[in-house]
Amino acid sequence: MNQIDRNIINHMQNDFPVCESPFAKMAAQLDMDEEVLINRIQSLLDDGTLSRFGPMYNIEKLGGQYSLVAMSVPEHDLESVIEVVNSYPEVAHNYERDHSFNVWFVIAAETVTELKDILKKIEKRTGYATYDMPKLEEFYIGLKFDA
Amino acid sequence: MPDNNKPVLDETDRRIVEATQAGLPVTARPYHVIAEQLELDPELVMQRIRQLLESGIIRRIGVVPNHYKLGYRANGMTVWDVPDDKIIELGNKIGSLNFVSHCYHRPRHLPDWPYNLFAMVHAHTKEKTNQYIDVIKDILGDSNRQHTVLYSTRILKKTGMRIGNTQ
C-alpha cells in the first residue's frame, strides 16, 4: 500500500460529505483528483483492503436488535456449520476464534423474536447449541484504524 | 429483553436505509444514483441522510478498512469474569483505554461461559496484545476472577448490518 492509499484510508473513515459531489470535496481535502480518488477507493474495495464504503447504521436506533452469538463446533463439522450460519443475511460478521467456542457471529434482526427464531433455525439445521450474548451495557465504541 | 423505542422513520427513510445499508455506489454523485434508483428527489435523499446522521441512526459515513490487511493481525477478544455489581465502574475504566476498540457487558452462560466483560484489543503482534492484557489485569486487580483471550483466526463473513431484506 502506498502513501496515497494510507491517506485515503486514514481520512475517509468518518465524515464523508453529504452533497452532490462528495468525492470532489473529499479529493480537494486530500489534494488529489476526484477521478483518481474514486478509482483508488474502488480498487481498495476490489482487493479487500476496504471491506465496505457507505453509511454505518446503528441498527438499535432503527428499533432493530443485535447480538453476539457463540458456537462450539468440532473441526469435522465446522465448514458445514459456517455455511449454514453465513447463509442468513441477518448474520453480519462471523469470525473463527482459537477457543472451544470457535464460531462467533454478530446477528441483526428487527425484533428479539425474529432474532431468537433465526438462532433456533441454526440450531435445528446444524445440531449445535447457540450461546446468545446480547450486550447488556456498552462502555465504548470508537473503532478507527490507522493505515 | 424489551425492544428499544423506535424512532419515527417514515417509508422514505426506510427505503433509503435499505438502499444504502450494503454501501454507497463508488461514483461521482452517489446520492443521486440512490435517488434515481428510488425515484426520489436527490435533495430529499441527502436531507434525510443528514437527519439520520444527526439522530445517530447513521454512526458515520466512510470507508471501513479490513484491519487484517492494515497489519492488525493480533485481534484479541479479551473476556473477564468480574463481579456484576462492579461491572459498570470497571467497564468504563477498561473501555476508556486507547487500545480497546469495543467494551461490553454481556451475559454469562454458566457453567460453559463464565465471562461477563468483553474488551476487544487490536494490535499488530500477539506480544503487544499480551502487554495490553497485563495492563487490563492490573486495573481489574482482585475483581478479575478469571480471564482468557480469544484470537480471531479467520474472517468467515463481514458485511454491514442489514435490516428489512428478508421479507
Interface residues (C-beta under 8 A of the other chain):
Chain A: I8 I9 M12 Q13 N14 D15 F16 V18 C19 E20 S21 P22 F23 A24 E34 I38 I41 Q42 L44 L45 G48 T49 L50 S51 R52 F53 G54 P55 M56 Y57 N58 I59 E60 K61 L62 G63 G64 Q65 Y66 L68 A70 S72 I82 V85 N86 P89 E90 V91 A92 H93 N94 Y95 E96 R97 D98 H99 F101 V103 W104 F105 V106 A108 A109 E110 T111 V112 Y131 D132 M133 P134 K135 L136 E137 E138 F139 Y140 I141 G142 L143 F145 D146 A147
Chain B: M1 P2 D3 N4 N5 K6 P7 L9 V17 T20 Q21 A22 G23 L24 V26 T27 A28 R29 P30 Y31 H32 P42 M46 I49 R50 L52 L53 S55 G56 I57 I58 R59 R60 I61 G62 V63 V64 P65 N66 H67 K69 L70 Y72 M77 I87 I88 G91 N92 I94 G95 S96 V100 S101 H102 C103 Y104 H105 R106 P107 H109 D112 W113 F118 H122 T148 L150 Y151 S152 T153 R154 I155 L156 K157 K158 T159 G160 M161 R162 I163 G164 N165 T166
